[in-house]
Amino acid sequence: MVARDPHRFANELDDTAIERIISRLESRARDEVFSRLFDKYVSYLEAVPGGKVLEVGCGTGATSRRLLRRPAFSGKVTGVDHSPAFIEAARHFVAQEGTAGRATFVVGDAHDLQFADHTFDAVFAHTLISHVTDPRPVLREMARVTKPGGVVAVFDGDYSSLTYGHADSGLGRTMDVALATASFNNPRIMRDLPRLLPELGLELKMAWGDAVAEIGQASYFRSFAETYVPFVEKAGLLPEGTAREWLAVQHKLMDDGTFFACCNYFTYIMGPK
Ligand SMILES: C[S@@+](CC[C@H](N)C(=O)[O-])C[C@H]1O[C@@H](n2cnc3c(N)ncnc32)[C@H](O)[C@@H]1O
C-alpha cells in the first residue's frame, strides 16, 4: 500500500470517505481559531476593485461562503474543485445561506483552469496547494487567470511541523510523520514556495506564519485526527492497529485535559509579474 492524499484523489473515495471529508471541511470552517487565519488575509481579497474572486480547490465552498458573508465584500465568487461531490455540496450549502446569486461553483482541475487569462481581480487557494499533484502548474494557472495588478493569495499548513503530544516520543514522532504522509502530497510546500516563486510568474508582496495550537482541550485537531487516521491505516504505513491505538490515546488525553497538538500555517500574498 502507498499513501494517497485523499484530497488529491478525491474522485476515487468511497461515499463514507466523501461524507467524512465534507463534514471535516464544514466543521473546520466553524472552528473560530482556524477561521481567524482566513480573516487575517481576507482584506487583500476584499480590497481589489471589481470584486471578481476565484477560489481554487474550493471543496464544499466553506471558505468562499465566509468571504460572501463579510459585510465589506460586495463582489462575486467563483469556486472550482475537481470533485463533483464537493461541488454539489458547495451549491447546496450556498443556496441554504441565501447567497447563491453571488456564487458559482464549477468542476475543474487546478492544474489546467478553464478560465481565460486575466479573468479575476483576486484568486486564492485555502489549503489546496499541499494536496495537488504538482504545485508549480497550479500556481502558474493562478497567476495566469489573475488580472494585472490583482492579488494571488495562498494559505496552507507546513505539515512537516504537525505534531501531537504522546508519552512515547518515538511513536509520537512516527505518527506525526505518518499523518502528514497519508494526508498531504506536498507537506513541505509552504517552506519551498520562496524558492519556487521566481519561475512561476508570481511576485511575493507579503508573507507571515501562525501556529495553530490546542492545549488541554481539542476541537480542530480532534476532527483532524479522526478524519485522517483512517487514511493512515488504509495506507498501511504503520503496523496494524497502531494508528487506532494512537487515536484512543489522543481521545483519553482530550478527556483528561492533558492534550497537546500544534501545526504552523503560512499565508503568501502575491501578484502576477
Ligand atoms: C483541504 S480541501 C480545502 C477546501 C476549501 N478550500 C476550504 O477551505 O474548505 C482541498 C480541496 O482541494 C481539492 N483539490 C485537490 N486537488 C485538486 C485539483 N487538482 N484541482 C481542483 N481541486 C483540487 C480537493 O478536492 C479539496 O476539495
The ligand as a MOL file (V3000), in Angstrom:
LIG
                    3D

  0  0  0     0  0            999 V3000
M  V30 BEGIN CTAB
M  V30 COUNTS 27 29 0 0 0
M  V30 BEGIN ATOM
M  V30 1 C -8.4660 20.7100 2.2750 0
M  V30 2 S -9.6270 20.9380 0.9910 0 CHG=1
M  V30 3 C -9.8840 22.7100 1.0560 0
M  V30 4 C -11.2560 23.1350 0.6350 0
M  V30 5 C -11.5590 24.6240 0.7650 0
M  V30 6 N -10.5450 25.4430 0.1700 0
M  V30 7 C -11.7840 25.0340 2.1980 0
M  V30 8 O -11.0700 25.9100 2.6770 0
M  V30 9 O -12.6880 24.4930 2.8440 0 CHG=-1
M  V30 10 C -8.6830 20.7260 -0.5060 0
M  V30 11 C -9.5370 20.7270 -1.7490 0
M  V30 12 O -8.7040 20.7010 -2.9120 0
M  V30 13 C -9.3640 19.9520 -3.9060 0
M  V30 14 N -8.3750 19.5710 -4.9200 0
M  V30 15 C -7.2760 18.7890 -4.7550 0
M  V30 16 N -6.6150 18.6830 -5.9260 0
M  V30 17 C -7.2990 19.4330 -6.8350 0
M  V30 18 C -7.1030 19.7290 -8.2190 0
M  V30 19 N -6.0810 19.2100 -8.9060 0
M  V30 20 N -7.9770 20.5480 -8.8410 0
M  V30 21 C -9.0380 21.0680 -8.1420 0
M  V30 22 N -9.2820 20.8100 -6.8450 0
M  V30 23 C -8.4190 20.0100 -6.1920 0
M  V30 24 C -9.9780 18.7990 -3.1410 0
M  V30 25 O -10.9990 18.1650 -3.8620 0
M  V30 26 C -10.4680 19.5220 -1.8800 0
M  V30 27 O -11.7700 19.9820 -2.0280 0
M  V30 END ATOM
M  V30 BEGIN BOND
M  V30 1 1 1 2
M  V30 2 1 2 3
M  V30 3 1 2 10
M  V30 4 1 3 4
M  V30 5 1 4 5
M  V30 6 1 5 6
M  V30 7 1 5 7
M  V30 8 2 7 8
M  V30 9 1 7 9
M  V30 10 1 10 11
M  V30 11 1 11 12
M  V30 12 1 11 26
M  V30 13 1 12 13
M  V30 14 1 13 14
M  V30 15 1 13 24
M  V30 16 1 14 15
M  V30 17 1 14 23
M  V30 18 2 15 16
M  V30 19 1 16 17
M  V30 20 1 17 18
M  V30 21 2 17 23
M  V30 22 1 18 19
M  V30 23 2 18 20
M  V30 24 1 20 21
M  V30 25 2 21 22
M  V30 26 1 22 23
M  V30 27 1 24 25
M  V30 28 1 24 26
M  V30 29 1 26 27
M  V30 END BOND
M  V30 END CTAB
M  END
